Amino acid sequence: SMDTGKVPDGPARTQWEAEYRTIIDQHRSSPSVVMWVNQNEGWGQYDQARIADEVKAQDPSRLVNNMSGV
């Protein structure tokens, strides 16, 4: 799981990805958001390029940093 520092399993990934999509939908119109950071720690990261592409597609007006914490 995410709290163990290991790469999450399938159900944990599905849940996390659903949560980040919801967060983007909730906050994408906020002028204080200048960048999305999809995974901010070096542990537990996976599919960084794919997730960054999905975040950018969901909100093309913002920068996306997919390597924070590496």
Backbone as a ProteinNet text record, in pm:
[ID]
protein_1_A
[PRIMARY]
SMDTGKVPDGPARTQWEAEYRTIIDQHRSSPSVVMWVNQNEGWGQYDQARIADEVKAQDPSRLVNNMSGV
[TERTIARY]
83.3	0	86.7	23.9	98	174.1	126.1	192.2	312.9	338.3	452.1	575.7	561.3	673.4	696.4	611.9	624	529.9	556.5	467.4	330.8	224.5	91.2	41	-48.1	-108.2	-221.6	-282.4	-387.2	-501.8	-565.5	-676.7	-635	-517.6	-470.4	-443.3	-388.8	-365.5	-497.5	-593.5	-724.3	-786.5	-781.2	-837	-763.4	-630.6	-550.9	-576.5	-582.5	-605.4	-744.5	-844	-978.5	-977.6	-903.1	-896.2	-826.5	-714.7	-648.2	-733.7	-809.2	-898.4	-1006.6	-1059.2	-1159.6	-1100.3	-980	-914.1	-892.9	-848.7	-829.2	-962	-1066.5	-1198.3	-1244.6	-1218.8	-1262.8	-1186.9	-1059.6	-974.7	-922.2	-960.1	-903.4	-939.8	-1047.6	-1084.3	-1026	-950.8	-890.7	-768.8	-765.5	-650.8	-522.7	-534.1	-414.1	-339.8	-400.2	-331.6	-249.5	-118	-30.9	31.3	28.8	93.9	33.3	25.7	-13.1	112.3	128.8	238.1	173.2	185.9	108.8	165.4	293.5	352	469.6	455.1	554.4	658.8	668.2	771	835.1	958.8	1030.3	983.7	914.4	869.1	727.2	699.2	564.1	523.5	616.1	579.8	570	482.4	464.5	402.9	426.7	365	365.6	477.8	483.7	448.8	500.9	474.2	326.2	267.6	124.9	37.8	65.2	-15.5	0.7	123.2	144.3	66.5	66.4	-9.8	-159.4	-209.6	-351.9	-387.3	-300.4	-324.7	-324.6	-227.7	-219.1	-341.6	-391.7	-512	-634.3	-639	-752.7	-750.1	-629.8	-617.4	-499.2	-519	-408.6	-357.9	-428.1	-386.3	-277.3	-244.9	-147.6	-23.4	86.6	207.6	185.1	258.7	253.8	397.4	425.4	557.2	542.6	592.7	577.9	703.6	803.9	929.4	964.7	874.1	901.4	928.1	1033.8	1064.5	1152.8	1186.3	1270.3	1414.4
-119.3	0	124.1	239.4	364.3	394.2	348.7	382.1	293.9	190.8	102.8	146.5	240	282.9	195.8	97.3	9.3	56.2	9.6	41.5	-19.6	59.6	10.2	-97.5	-180.5	-284.8	-227.1	-310.1	-266.5	-190.8	-243.7	-170.8	-36.1	-30.4	96.9	197.9	153.1	242.5	296.5	208.1	249.3	354.9	333.8	429.1	562	558.5	680.6	760.3	692.3	761.5	823.3	757.7	816.7	940.7	934.6	1048.8	1168.2	1146	1262	1324.4	1244.7	1302.6	1389.1	1344.1	1421.3	1551.2	1545	1665.3	1767.5	1722.4	1814.8	1877.3	1797.9	1852.6	1955.5	1930.3	2020.8	2152.9	2151.1	2268.9	2330.9	2280	2328.6	2472.9	2524.2	2663.7	2761.3	2711.2	2798.2	2870.1	3003	3075.9	3054.1	2999.9	2977.8	2849.9	2764.9	2643.5	2680.1	2666	2696.7	2571.3	2460.8	2338.3	2218.5	2107.6	1981.2	1897.6	1843	1751	1617.2	1523.5	1400.4	1303	1301.4	1212.1	1286.2	1328	1418.5	1351.3	1222.6	1151	1048.5	1011.2	915.8	772.1	741	603.4	584.8	467.5	433.7	488.1	550.1	607	497.2	517.8	423.6	498.7	453	505.9	658.7	719	864.7	935.5	888.6	955.1	945.3	828	810.7	900.2	902.2	982.9	1131.1	1175.1	1315.6	1350.9	1262.6	1286.9	1296.6	1210.7	1215.1	1343.8	1384.5	1508.9	1626.9	1631.4	1740.5	1741.5	1625.7	1618.7	1668.1	1640.5	1682.7	1832.7	1890.5	2035.1	2087.5	2114	2158	2298.6	2372.8	2509.9	2517.2	2405.4	2406.3	2325.1	2361.9	2281.6	2152.1	2047.4	1920.5	1879.9	1855.4	1810	1665.6	1573.2	1431.8	1372.4	1451.9	1399.8	1459.8	1523.2	1580.8	1469.4	1483.2	1386.2	1272.1	1265.2	1155.2	1186.2
0	0	0	-16.9	-24.9	103.5	217.5	343	372.7	294.6	317.9	242.1	150.7	69.2	-52.4	-72.9	-188.2	-298.4	-418.4	-529.8	-499	-509.3	-473.6	-569	-517.3	-599.3	-683.6	-765.6	-858	-794.7	-689.2	-627.4	-567.6	-508.7	-452.2	-562.8	-673.8	-788	-841.8	-858.1	-909.4	-819.9	-690	-594.3	-599.9	-598.2	-600.5	-728.3	-841.5	-968.1	-972.9	-919.1	-912.1	-823.5	-713.4	-622.6	-687.4	-759.4	-818.7	-928.7	-1002.9	-1104.5	-1039.3	-928.3	-854.8	-802.4	-747.8	-695.4	-806.8	-922.8	-1034.9	-1075.3	-1085.9	-1120.2	-1017.8	-890.9	-784.8	-784.3	-825	-806.9	-936.2	-1049.3	-1175.5	-1207.7	-1152.4	-1179.7	-1077.8	-982.9	-881.5	-938.9	-930.6	-984	-903.7	-784	-702.6	-740.6	-821.4	-866.5	-989.3	-977.9	-1091.3	-1151.7	-1076.4	-1121.9	-1049.6	-1121.1	-1058.9	-1038.9	-919.4	-888	-855.8	-946.5	-931.1	-829.1	-807.3	-706	-644.3	-519.8	-462.7	-375.2	-374.8	-300	-392.1	-362.2	-445.7	-430.1	-321.5	-297.9	-351.7	-396.8	-439.8	-575.6	-647.1	-776.9	-882.3	-977.9	-1088.1	-1205.1	-1324.3	-1447.2	-1453.2	-1419.1	-1408.7	-1538.8	-1650.4	-1778.2	-1815.1	-1798.2	-1830.8	-1743.9	-1615.5	-1524.2	-1555.4	-1583.7	-1619.7	-1746.1	-1844.1	-1967.2	-1938.4	-1850.2	-1815.5	-1741.5	-1649.3	-1575.6	-1672.6	-1763.5	-1861	-1952.3	-1989.2	-2072.9	-1996.4	-1866.9	-1786.1	-1760.2	-1746.7	-1725.7	-1805.8	-1934.6	-2019.8	-1989.2	-1905.3	-1874.7	-1767.9	-1701.7	-1592.5	-1626.9	-1562.7	-1569.5	-1492.2	-1529.1	-1456.8	-1425	-1297.8	-1253.4	-1208.4	-1288.8	-1253.5	-1192.2	-1165.9	-1111.7	-976.2	-910.7	-779.5	-679.6	-602.4	-499.1	-543.1	-671.3	-718.6	-687
[MASK]
++++++++++++++++++++++++++++++++++++++++++++++++++++++++++++++++++++++

